[in-house]
Amino acid sequence: MTTGGHSMRELLARGERSFSFEFFPPKDEAGEQQLWQAITELEPYGPTFVSVTYGAGGTTRDRTVAITERIARETSMLPVAHLTCVGHTVEEIVAILDELSAAGVSHVMALRGDPPGGPGSPWTPTDGGLTYANELVALIRERADMRIGVAAFPEGHVDAADLDADARVLRAKQDAGAEFAVTEMVLRASDYVALVERAAAVGADLPIIPGIMPILNLRSMERMVELSRRQLPGEVTARLAPYAEDPVALRAEGIAIATELCESLLDAGAPGLHFYTLNRSRATREIFANLRITV
């Protein structure tokens, strides 16, 4: 199920579902091997696309670009390059776009990105750079022949004044040229449904793909959720609490919860699922098996 020469928007407009995987740039040689093992194990699933993230403050730019280019060259998968406003001047962003285009990368996720100090620290734009994701979308649209995805937030972005303002930001990104959106990790199906309704109410009708992160370790998941100033739903922690001392059973329950969430999202009309793999393939493959999504 690859897009070939088509854009994500065209694929979704035909009513096909998108299943995609996200990776992050490894820090060392062992991490590099783990990443390519995960990519190799997930390639047979024929994802619609795979994306490679940026480190905080744009720190992994070169590795992100290199991995994205290698996926384009050496695999059958469609790579989507992440690009952030953080730490880059407009000239640097244009240079990255030229490099990606030369490597055959035609899809990009345009993101504001976390502040250089990490999530929760104050946002300061780079001199000569951009402040908002919609500005980045407009720049990409103007300077490169790229299909553009953007981020969406099931419970609103942490810096949004309110949920309606958050929806209007998504509309501004669509107006600037974004063709699809991927959410940060969805914790409840109802949050995703409410996001789609808010977006539609302000005329943002681009396909919104929910992001999935299975809970395999409760403490690390709680930390990740806290970074976006959210809380794990009470019903989720209640289901996991009995397994606090049993990591194997907790992991199995986490996979079951993720599977149920995926089923609810697809039943609610989600145009697909985007899996945050953390550079490992096993959990994603288990969820696929549970959902009976065939290779």
Beta strands, then each sheet from edge to edge (+ up, - down):
strand 1: 18-23
strand 2: 49-52
strand 3: 79-84
strand 4: 107-111
strand 5: 147-152
strand 6: 180-185
strand 7: 208-212
strand 8: 272-276
sheet 1: 1+ 2+ 3+ 4+ 5+ 6+ 7+ 8+ 1+
end
